[in-house]
């Protein structure tokens, strides 16, 4: 698995626009891309308007397919308006282990 952790700061007056767009990108990615297994978005509790997203793909080819998707193109257009320039940091890595609690029924 290939993992991506993204850190961004969002312009305060663009917060709601950012949230709507990143949620749409996340939902579309998991729903429409067989190689996208997870897309979580969360806000830093200690820093207002600072967000992280964690994405999990089968491999680099699946990530490349994500970047070529129509919903990613729509996201990138909005991102240019809402993200503080120079604040985005991407960290790529391969999975060492994944532990997920199972749900009781």
C-alpha positions as CSV (number, residue, x, y, z in Angstrom):
1,X,0.0,0.0,0.0
2,X,1.1,3.5,-0.7
3,X,0.1,6.2,1.8
4,X,0.0,10.0,1.6
5,X,-0.2,12.4,4.5
6,X,-1.0,16.0,3.5
7,X,-0.8,19.0,5.8
8,X,-2.3,22.3,4.7
9,X,-3.3,25.7,6.1
10,X,-6.5,27.2,4.9
11,X,-7.4,30.8,4.4
12,X,-9.8,31.6,7.3
13,X,-12.4,33.2,5.0
14,X,-12.3,30.2,2.7
15,X,-12.7,27.5,5.4
16,X,-16.2,26.4,4.4
17,X,-15.4,26.3,0.7
18,X,-12.3,24.2,1.6
19,X,-14.3,21.7,3.7
20,X,-17.0,21.3,1.0
21,X,-14.4,20.7,-1.7
22,X,-12.1,18.3,0.2
23,X,-15.1,16.2,1.4
24,X,-16.3,16.0,-2.2
25,X,-12.8,14.9,-3.3
26,X,-12.5,12.4,-0.5
27,X,-16.0,10.8,-1.1
28,X,-15.5,10.7,-4.9
29,X,-12.0,9.2,-4.5
30,X,-13.1,6.3,-2.4
31,X,-16.4,5.8,-4.3
32,X,-15.0,6.0,-7.9
33,X,-11.4,4.8,-7.7
34,X,-10.9,1.1,-7.1
35,X,-7.3,1.8,-6.0
36,X,-8.2,4.4,-3.3
37,X,-8.9,2.5,-0.1
38,X,-9.1,5.4,2.4
39,X,-9.3,9.2,2.5
40,X,-9.6,10.8,5.9
41,X,-9.7,14.5,6.6
42,X,-9.2,16.0,10.0
43,X,-8.5,19.4,11.6
44,X,-5.6,20.2,13.9
45,X,-7.2,20.9,17.3
46,X,-4.4,23.2,18.4
47,X,-4.2,25.3,15.2
48,X,-7.3,26.8,13.6
49,X,-7.7,26.2,9.9
50,X,-4.8,23.7,9.8
51,X,-5.9,20.4,8.2
52,X,-4.5,17.0,7.5
53,X,-5.6,14.3,5.1
54,X,-4.6,10.7,5.0
55,X,-4.9,8.8,1.8
56,X,-4.3,5.2,1.1
57,X,-3.8,3.7,-2.3
58,X,-3.0,0.2,-3.7
59,X,0.2,1.5,-5.3
60,X,1.7,4.5,-7.2
61,X,-0.4,3.6,-10.3
62,X,-3.6,4.0,-8.3
63,X,-2.3,7.4,-7.0
64,X,-1.5,8.5,-10.5
65,X,-5.0,7.5,-11.6
66,X,-6.4,9.6,-8.7
67,X,-4.4,12.6,-9.9
68,X,-5.9,12.1,-13.4
69,X,-9.5,11.9,-12.2
70,X,-12.1,14.7,-12.9
71,X,-12.9,15.2,-9.2
72,X,-9.2,15.7,-8.5
73,X,-9.0,18.4,-11.3
74,X,-12.0,20.1,-9.7
75,X,-10.4,19.9,-6.3
76,X,-7.1,21.4,-7.5
77,X,-8.8,24.4,-9.0
78,X,-10.5,25.1,-5.7
79,X,-7.4,24.3,-3.7
80,X,-5.5,27.1,-5.4
81,X,-8.1,29.6,-4.0
82,X,-8.5,28.2,-0.5
83,X,-5.0,26.9,0.7
84,X,-2.4,29.3,2.0
85,X,0.4,29.4,-0.6
86,X,3.4,27.4,0.4
87,X,1.6,25.7,3.3
88,X,1.0,22.3,1.7
89,X,3.4,19.5,2.7
90,X,3.0,16.0,1.3
91,X,4.6,12.9,2.9
92,X,4.6,9.6,1.0
93,X,5.3,6.2,2.5
94,X,4.7,2.5,2.2
95,X,2.7,0.7,4.9
96,X,4.7,-1.1,7.6
97,X,1.6,-2.3,9.4
98,X,-2.1,-1.5,9.7
99,X,-4.2,-2.3,12.7
100,X,-7.9,-1.7,12.7
101,X,-10.3,-2.5,15.5
102,X,-13.1,-4.7,14.4
103,X,-16.7,-3.7,15.1
104,X,-18.9,-5.9,17.2
105,X,-22.3,-6.6,15.8
